[in-house]
Amino acid sequence: MRQHGRASISAKHPRALAVCDRCGALYNHDRLQWQYQWVGPRLQNLYRLVCQPCLDIPQEQLKLIVLPPDPVPIANARPENYVEANNPLSAIGANASPALWQFGSRIGNLTNGAGVDGAFDSNINKPAWKSARNTISNSSYNNYVGINWAGDVSGTITPSSLMARVIKHTLASFTAYAPNDSSFLGLTATSYVVQGSPVDTSLYGAWTTLSSGTTAGTAGESITADVTGSPYQFHRIAFLGDQVNPVTIAQLQLNVSDGGQFTS
């Protein structure tokens, strides 16, 4: 018997020779093995005869993953009432959808530009088209954005069995920012009021004024003040319009001084 490459050759016991399909080395044919690989749920022969050093372990990542069935739900489940357990403290991050009321829902009629949502996205440095905007302002103080701290209490979205109590907050301070390319009313000074109310209405007389002042009429200006008053379900900032210039607000921050008062 003698060696030829990596194969053994014997005159008394002849064995066929073959080359490895991967490295090309010469072996006895019976020393080569089929290469298999995972294809979906089963191993498939790749019809490559390879030597032992070249033989790969089938790649498990190519194997089909069979997920087990979902567990059977329990009868008479009693999930926690997350709606009532939540305790909102800030208007930042409030959601415009009353169904997602964890931080209150947004209110207002500045629906152009980025809409009411644009006044509560935490971005204070942005142009008018990315802000809450009323392209042609309404008369009086009927140009506003604000927060309904209670979210959905109508029962039209949330099932009555999961309805939360009404939430009220006492406002401690506010800060409002104009866009970086315009003031709150075009490029004109105007008056504003910060108000609270038990109802959301455009009627000025239904709101209690907690703070008021006059803007400078410059692009990118900010107005801020401390506030004292009673707890309210609704808070807003409203600007005096002229039915000519747009009213625009880039950001409104409402800071409260309590953890929320709950009423039935």
C-alpha atoms as a printed R data frame, in Angstrom:
    type eleno elety resid chain resno       x      y      z
1   ATOM     1    CA   MET     A     1   0.000  0.000  0.000
2   ATOM     2    CA   ARG     A     2   1.258  3.465 -0.830
3   ATOM     3    CA   GLN     A     3   0.008  7.061 -0.465
4   ATOM     4    CA   HIS     A     4  -0.941  9.157 -3.455
5   ATOM     5    CA   GLY     A     5  -1.932 12.660 -2.308
6   ATOM     6    CA   ARG     A     6  -4.260 11.984  0.581
7   ATOM     7    CA   ALA     A     7  -5.485  8.731 -0.886
8   ATOM     8    CA   SER     A     8  -4.294  5.205 -0.094
9   ATOM     9    CA   ILE     A     9  -3.568  2.897 -3.027
10  ATOM    10    CA   SER     A    10  -3.411 -0.889 -2.589
11  ATOM    11    CA   ALA     A    11  -3.035 -3.578 -5.299
12  ATOM    12    CA   LYS     A    12  -4.760 -6.167 -3.092
13  ATOM    13    CA   HIS     A    13  -7.639 -3.930 -1.996
14  ATOM    14    CA   PRO     A    14  -8.291 -1.357 -4.736
15  ATOM    15    CA   ARG     A    15 -10.437  1.701 -3.841
16  ATOM    16    CA   ALA     A    16 -11.650  4.365 -6.209
17  ATOM    17    CA   LEU     A    17 -10.047  7.802 -6.129
18  ATOM    18    CA   ALA     A    18 -11.851 11.164 -6.230
19  ATOM    19    CA   VAL     A    19 -11.160 14.828 -5.674
20  ATOM    20    CA   CYS     A    20 -12.930 16.973 -3.090
21  ATOM    21    CA   ASP     A    21 -15.479 19.334 -4.725
22  ATOM    22    CA   ARG     A    22 -14.360 22.139 -2.393
23  ATOM    23    CA   CYS     A    23 -10.565 22.008 -2.005
24  ATOM    24    CA   GLY     A    24  -9.599 19.775 -4.968
25  ATOM    25    CA   ALA     A    25  -7.398 17.431 -2.916
26  ATOM    26    CA   LEU     A    26  -7.183 13.754 -3.915
27  ATOM    27    CA   TYR     A    27  -8.914 11.259 -1.582
28  ATOM    28    CA   ASN     A    28 -10.343  7.790 -1.699
29  ATOM    29    CA   HIS     A    29 -13.901  8.184 -2.902
30  ATOM    30    CA   ASP     A    30 -15.348  6.434  0.133
31  ATOM    31    CA   ARG     A    31 -13.769  9.078  2.424
32  ATOM    32    CA   LEU     A    32 -15.783 11.928  0.852
33  ATOM    33    CA   GLN     A    33 -19.177 12.936  2.248
34  ATOM    34    CA   TRP     A    34 -22.226 14.691  0.872
35  ATOM    35    CA   GLN     A    35 -22.613 18.341  1.926
36  ATOM    36    CA   TYR     A    36 -26.072 19.123  3.347
37  ATOM    37    CA   GLN     A    37 -27.672 22.522  4.076
38  ATOM    38    CA   TRP     A    38 -30.865 23.634  5.791
39  ATOM    39    CA   VAL     A    39 -33.597 24.631  3.306
40  ATOM    40    CA   GLY     A    40 -36.748 25.595  5.165
41  ATOM    41    CA   PRO     A    41 -37.839 22.825  7.522
42  ATOM    42    CA   ARG     A    42 -35.463 20.090  6.248
43  ATOM    43    CA   LEU     A    43 -31.874 19.339  5.275
44  ATOM    44    CA   GLN     A    44 -31.190 19.227  1.537
45  ATOM    45    CA   ASN     A    45 -28.333 17.470 -0.224
46  ATOM    46    CA   LEU     A    46 -26.226 19.988 -2.193
47  ATOM    47    CA   TYR     A    47 -24.653 17.105 -4.143
48  ATOM    48    CA   ARG     A    48 -21.137 18.192 -3.328
49  ATOM    49    CA   LEU     A    49 -18.749 15.451 -2.211
50  ATOM    50    CA   VAL     A    50 -16.271 16.993  0.208
51  ATOM    51    CA   CYS     A    51 -13.498 15.802  2.478
52  ATOM    52    CA   GLN     A    52 -13.768 15.894  6.263
53  ATOM    53    CA   PRO     A    53 -11.896 19.245  6.700
54  ATOM    54    CA   CYS     A    54 -14.166 20.881  4.097
55  ATOM    55    CA   LEU     A    55 -17.419 19.515  5.493
56  ATOM    56    CA   ASP     A    56 -19.538 22.432  6.864
57  ATOM    57    CA   ILE     A    57 -22.075 22.232  9.655
58  ATOM    58    CA   PRO     A    58 -25.511 23.163  8.197
59  ATOM    59    CA   GLN     A    59 -26.301 26.838  8.917
60  ATOM    60    CA   GLU     A    60 -29.096 27.012 11.510
61  ATOM    61    CA   GLN     A    61 -30.068 30.536 10.402
62  ATOM    62    CA   LEU     A    62 -31.385 29.035  7.161
63  ATOM    63    CA   LYS     A    63 -33.640 26.693  9.087
64  ATOM    64    CA   LEU     A    64 -37.349 27.433  9.295
65  ATOM    65    CA   ILE     A    65 -38.347 28.652 12.746
66  ATOM    66    CA   VAL     A    66 -41.618 27.098 13.841
67  ATOM    67    CA   LEU     A    67 -43.321 29.343 16.378
68  ATOM    68    CA   PRO     A    68 -45.443 27.693 19.038
69  ATOM    69    CA   PRO     A    69 -49.146 28.592 19.201
70  ATOM    70    CA   ASP     A    70 -50.238 31.545 21.322
71  ATOM    71    CA   PRO     A    71 -51.180 30.651 24.871
72  ATOM    72    CA   VAL     A    72 -54.864 30.194 25.593
73  ATOM    73    CA   PRO     A    73 -56.212 33.405 27.215
74  ATOM    74    CA   ILE     A    74 -57.573 33.134 30.713
75  ATOM    75    CA   ALA     A    75 -61.290 33.437 31.377
76  ATOM    76    CA   ASN     A    76 -62.656 36.491 33.186
77  ATOM    77    CA   ALA     A    77 -59.480 38.553 32.837
78  ATOM    78    CA   ARG     A    78 -59.093 41.606 35.091
79  ATOM    79    CA   PRO     A    79 -56.533 43.996 33.498
80  ATOM    80    CA   GLU     A    80 -55.405 47.083 35.363
81  ATOM    81    CA   ASN     A    81 -57.252 50.318 34.569
82  ATOM    82    CA   TYR     A    82 -54.273 52.151 33.095
83  ATOM    83    CA   VAL     A    83 -56.419 55.141 32.128
84  ATOM    84    CA   GLU     A    84 -57.234 56.009 35.711
85  ATOM    85    CA   ALA     A    85 -53.762 55.039 36.954
86  ATOM    86    CA   ASN     A    86 -52.050 57.592 34.733
87  ATOM    87    CA   ASN     A    87 -51.235 60.982 36.240
88  ATOM    88    CA   PRO     A    88 -50.391 63.595 33.580
89  ATOM    89    CA   LEU     A    89 -48.198 66.505 34.615
90  ATOM    90    CA   SER     A    90 -47.198 68.265 31.411
91  ATOM    91    CA   ALA     A    91 -48.642 69.270 28.071
92  ATOM    92    CA   ILE     A    92 -45.397 68.357 26.322
93  ATOM    93    CA   GLY     A    93 -45.974 65.086 24.562
94  ATOM    94    CA   ALA     A    94 -49.753 65.376 24.708
95  ATOM    95    CA   ASN     A    95 -51.468 63.416 21.983
96  ATOM    96    CA   ALA     A    96 -53.996 64.889 19.610
97  ATOM    97    CA   SER     A    97 -56.070 61.715 19.731
98  ATOM    98    CA   PRO     A    98 -58.526 61.640 22.659
99  ATOM    99    CA   ALA     A    99 -58.113 57.864 22.713
100 ATOM   100    CA   LEU     A   100 -54.470 58.331 23.758
101 ATOM   101    CA   TRP     A   101 -55.071 60.737 26.602
102 ATOM   102    CA   GLN     A   102 -52.160 59.850 28.908
103 ATOM   103    CA   PHE     A   103 -50.932 63.462 28.852
104 ATOM   104    CA   GLY     A   104 -54.244 65.065 27.966
105 ATOM   105    CA   SER     A   105 -55.509 65.797 24.481
106 ATOM   106    CA   ARG     A   106 -54.765 68.916 22.468
107 ATOM   107    CA   ILE     A   107 -57.392 71.491 21.643
108 ATOM   108    CA   GLY     A   108 -57.425 74.556 19.422
109 ATOM   109    CA   ASN     A   109 -58.364 76.013 16.061
110 ATOM   110    CA   LEU     A   110 -54.905 76.759 14.610
111 ATOM   111    CA   THR     A   111 -55.294 73.935 12.127
112 ATOM   112    CA   ASN     A   112 -53.132 75.226  9.250
113 ATOM   113    CA   GLY     A   113 -49.381 74.706  8.964
114 ATOM   114    CA   ALA     A   114 -48.561 71.675 11.130
115 ATOM   115    CA   GLY     A   115 -51.932 71.980 12.867
116 ATOM   116    CA   VAL     A   116 -52.537 72.034 16.613
117 ATOM   117    CA   ASP     A   117 -49.980 69.232 17.025
118 ATOM   118    CA   GLY     A   118 -47.240 71.610 15.877
119 ATOM   119    CA   ALA     A   119 -47.503 73.584 19.128
120 ATOM   120    CA   PHE     A   120 -46.672 70.546 21.270
121 ATOM   121    CA   ASP     A   121 -43.794 68.720 19.543
122 ATOM   122    CA   SER     A   122 -41.036 70.181 21.809
123 ATOM   123    CA   ASN     A   123 -39.406 72.021 18.870
124 ATOM   124    CA   ILE     A   124 -39.271 75.759 19.622
125 ATOM   125    CA   ASN     A   125 -37.064 76.781 16.676
126 ATOM   126    CA   LYS     A   126 -38.993 76.257 13.462
127 ATOM   127    CA   PRO     A   127 -40.710 78.215 10.666
128 ATOM   128    CA   ALA     A   128 -44.388 79.079 10.503
129 ATOM   129    CA   TRP     A   129 -45.282 76.255  8.128
130 ATOM   130    CA   LYS     A   130 -44.153 73.729 10.762
131 ATOM   131    CA   SER     A   131 -46.093 75.489 13.531
132 ATOM   132    CA   ALA     A   132 -49.731 75.668 14.649
133 ATOM   133    CA   ARG     A   133 -51.219 78.327 12.370
134 ATOM   134    CA   ASN     A   134 -54.427 80.048 11.343
135 ATOM   135    CA   THR     A   135 -53.715 81.448  7.874
136 ATOM   136    CA   ILE     A   136 -56.268 84.246  8.274
137 ATOM   137    CA   SER     A   137 -56.834 85.057 11.932
138 ATOM   138    CA   ASN     A   138 -60.291 85.143 13.487
139 ATOM   139    CA   SER     A   139 -61.612 88.245 15.187
140 ATOM   140    CA   SER     A   140 -61.369 88.727 18.948
141 ATOM   141    CA   TYR     A   141 -59.406 86.069 20.897
142 ATOM   142    CA   ASN     A   142 -60.751 83.175 18.853
143 ATOM   143    CA   ASN     A   143 -57.242 82.002 17.831
144 ATOM   144    CA   TYR     A   144 -55.998 79.466 20.353
145 ATOM   145    CA   VAL     A   145 -54.309 76.196 21.258
146 ATOM   146    CA   GLY     A   146 -54.403 74.394 24.588
147 ATOM   147    CA   ILE     A   147 -54.822 71.192 26.549
148 ATOM   148    CA   ASN     A   148 -57.728 69.140 27.802
149 ATOM   149    CA   TRP     A   149 -56.080 67.486 30.817
150 ATOM   150    CA   ALA     A   150 -58.805 64.850 31.083
151 ATOM   151    CA   GLY     A   151 -58.428 63.518 27.551
152 ATOM   152    CA   ASP     A   152 -61.537 61.651 26.416
153 ATOM   153    CA   VAL     A   153 -64.363 61.889 28.938
154 ATOM   154    CA   SER     A   154 -67.178 61.780 26.404
155 ATOM   155    CA   GLY     A   155 -67.535 58.011 26.316
156 ATOM   156    CA   THR     A   156 -67.606 58.041 22.514
157 ATOM   157    CA   ILE     A   157 -64.088 56.605 22.161
158 ATOM   158    CA   THR     A   158 -63.252 54.960 25.475
159 ATOM   159    CA   PRO     A   159 -65.738 52.287 26.711
160 ATOM   160    CA   SER     A   160 -67.807 53.509 29.640
161 ATOM   161    CA   SER     A   161 -66.382 50.719 31.825
162 ATOM   162    CA   LEU     A   162 -62.902 52.187 31.374
163 ATOM   163    CA   MET     A   163 -63.808 55.855 31.658
164 ATOM   164    CA   ALA     A   164 -61.532 57.875 33.899
165 ATOM   165    CA   ARG     A   165 -62.534 60.624 36.250
166 ATOM   166    CA   VAL     A   166 -62.168 64.207 35.046
167 ATOM   167    CA   ILE     A   167 -58.684 65.581 35.684
168 ATOM   168    CA   LYS     A   168 -58.000 69.207 36.555
169 ATOM   169    CA   HIS     A   169 -54.686 70.981 36.990
170 ATOM   170    CA   THR     A   170 -53.587 74.269 38.512
171 ATOM   171    CA   LEU     A   171 -51.402 76.156 36.060
172 ATOM   172    CA   ALA     A   172 -48.154 77.508 37.548
173 ATOM   173    CA   SER     A   173 -46.501 79.114 34.509
174 ATOM   174    CA   PHE     A   174 -46.441 79.123 30.745
175 ATOM   175    CA   THR     A   175 -44.046 79.867 27.893
176 ATOM   176    CA   ALA     A   176 -45.040 80.421 24.284
177 ATOM   177    CA   TYR     A   177 -42.703 80.719 21.289
178 ATOM   178    CA   ALA     A   178 -43.282 82.411 17.948
179 ATOM   179    CA   PRO     A   179 -41.882 80.891 14.731
180 ATOM   180    CA   ASN     A   180 -38.384 81.909 13.692
181 ATOM   181    CA   ASP     A   181 -39.709 83.667 10.581
182 ATOM   182    CA   SER     A   182 -42.731 85.543 11.978
183 ATOM   183    CA   SER     A   183 -44.294 86.826 15.166
184 ATOM   184    CA   PHE     A   184 -47.470 85.484 16.730
185 ATOM   185    CA   LEU     A   185 -49.575 87.785 14.467
186 ATOM   186    CA   GLY     A   186 -47.807 88.270 11.149
187 ATOM   187    CA   LEU     A   187 -45.098 90.796 12.014
188 ATOM   188    CA   THR     A   188 -47.454 92.883 14.139
189 ATOM   189    CA   ALA     A   189 -47.786 93.240 17.895
190 ATOM   190    CA   THR     A   190 -50.971 91.865 19.390
191 ATOM   191    CA   SER     A   191 -52.585 90.988 22.722
192 ATOM   192    CA   TYR     A   192 -52.820 87.537 24.240
193 ATOM   193    CA   VAL     A   193 -54.527 85.830 27.175
194 ATOM   194    CA   VAL     A   194 -53.807 82.593 29.025
195 ATOM   195    CA   GLN     A   195 -57.050 81.116 30.296
196 ATOM   196    CA   GLY     A   196 -58.665 78.202 32.099
197 ATOM   197    CA   SER     A   197 -62.138 76.753 31.760
198 ATOM   198    CA   PRO     A   198 -64.291 73.754 32.724
199 ATOM   199    CA   VAL     A   199 -65.425 73.499 29.067
200 ATOM   200    CA   ASP     A   200 -63.767 73.780 25.660
201 ATOM   201    CA   THR     A   201 -65.476 76.499 23.660
202 ATOM   202    CA   SER     A   202 -64.414 79.297 21.351
203 ATOM   203    CA   LEU     A   203 -66.533 81.762 23.374
204 ATOM   204    CA   TYR     A   204 -64.235 84.187 25.153
205 ATOM   205    CA   GLY     A   205 -66.643 84.689 28.058
206 ATOM   206    CA   ALA     A   206 -66.592 81.005 29.026
207 ATOM   207    CA   TRP     A   207 -62.895 81.215 29.909
208 ATOM   208    CA   THR     A   208 -61.256 82.725 32.997
209 ATOM   209    CA   THR     A   209 -58.212 84.855 32.182
210 ATOM   210    CA   LEU     A   210 -55.193 83.868 34.303
211 ATOM   211    CA   SER     A   211 -52.555 86.002 32.543
212 ATOM   212    CA   SER     A   212 -52.494 88.547 29.735
213 ATOM   213    CA   GLY     A   213 -50.089 90.790 27.883
214 ATOM   214    CA   THR     A   214 -48.931 92.178 24.546
215 ATOM   215    CA   THR     A   215 -46.450 90.611 22.150
216 ATOM   216    CA   ALA     A   216 -43.492 92.515 20.695
217 ATOM   217    CA   GLY     A   217 -44.399 91.626 17.107
218 ATOM   218    CA   THR     A   218 -40.942 90.229 16.290
219 ATOM   219    CA   ALA     A   219 -39.973 86.922 14.708
220 ATOM   220    CA   GLY     A   220 -38.897 84.189 17.122
221 ATOM   221    CA   GLU     A   221 -40.027 86.038 20.242
222 ATOM   222    CA   SER     A   222 -41.106 84.216 23.395
223 ATOM   223    CA   ILE     A   223 -43.532 85.197 26.140
224 ATOM   224    CA   THR     A   224 -43.557 83.682 29.607
225 ATOM   225    CA   ALA     A   225 -45.111 84.385 32.981
226 ATOM   226    CA   ASP     A   226 -46.065 82.785 36.290
227 ATOM   227    CA   VAL     A   227 -49.751 82.056 36.740
228 ATOM   228    CA   THR     A   228 -52.046 81.788 39.743
229 ATOM   229    CA   GLY     A   229 -55.603 80.547 39.720
230 ATOM   230    CA   SER     A   230 -57.961 77.649 40.287
231 ATOM   231    CA   PRO     A   231 -57.638 74.158 38.822
232 ATOM   232    CA   TYR     A   232 -59.241 73.707 35.399
233 ATOM   233    CA   GLN     A   233 -59.786 70.835 33.013
234 ATOM   234    CA   PHE     A   234 -58.913 73.075 30.031
235 ATOM   235    CA   HIS     A   235 -56.073 75.583 29.637
236 ATOM   236    CA   ARG     A   236 -55.262 77.597 26.533
237 ATOM   237    CA   ILE     A   237 -53.408 80.573 25.105
238 ATOM   238    CA   ALA     A   238 -55.435 82.806 22.781
239 ATOM   239    CA   PHE     A   239 -54.304 85.658 20.558
240 ATOM   240    CA   LEU     A   240 -56.257 88.695 19.376
241 ATOM   241    CA   GLY     A   241 -56.660 88.429 15.616
242 ATOM   242    CA   ASP     A   242 -57.324 91.078 12.962
243 ATOM   243    CA   GLN     A   243 -58.945 88.928 10.220
244 ATOM   244    CA   VAL     A   244 -55.997 89.827  7.947
245 ATOM   245    CA   ASN     A   245 -52.707 88.484  9.319
246 ATOM   246    CA   PRO     A   246 -52.101 84.843 10.317
247 ATOM   247    CA   VAL     A   247 -51.829 83.782 13.965
248 ATOM   248    CA   THR     A   248 -48.993 81.288 14.449
249 ATOM   249    CA   ILE     A   249 -47.463 79.623 17.507
250 ATOM   250    CA   ALA     A   250 -44.390 77.405 17.310
251 ATOM   251    CA   GLN     A   251 -44.573 75.956 20.814
252 ATOM   252    CA   LEU     A   252 -46.652 76.162 23.986
253 ATOM   253    CA   GLN     A   253 -45.363 74.891 27.325
254 ATOM   254    CA   LEU     A   254 -47.819 74.634 30.209
255 ATOM   255    CA   ASN     A   255 -46.334 73.913 33.639
256 ATOM   256    CA   VAL     A   256 -48.632 72.773 36.422
257 ATOM   257    CA   SER     A   257 -48.172 73.032 40.182
258 ATOM   258    CA   ASP     A   258 -50.059 69.922 41.311
259 ATOM   259    CA   GLY     A   259 -50.366 66.240 40.654
260 ATOM   260    CA   GLY     A   260 -53.885 66.563 39.315
261 ATOM   261    CA   GLN     A   261 -57.296 66.763 40.938
262 ATOM   262    CA   PHE     A   262 -59.771 64.026 40.093
263 ATOM   263    CA   THR     A   263 -63.517 64.517 40.037
264 ATOM   264    CA   SER     A   264 -66.346 62.222 39.022
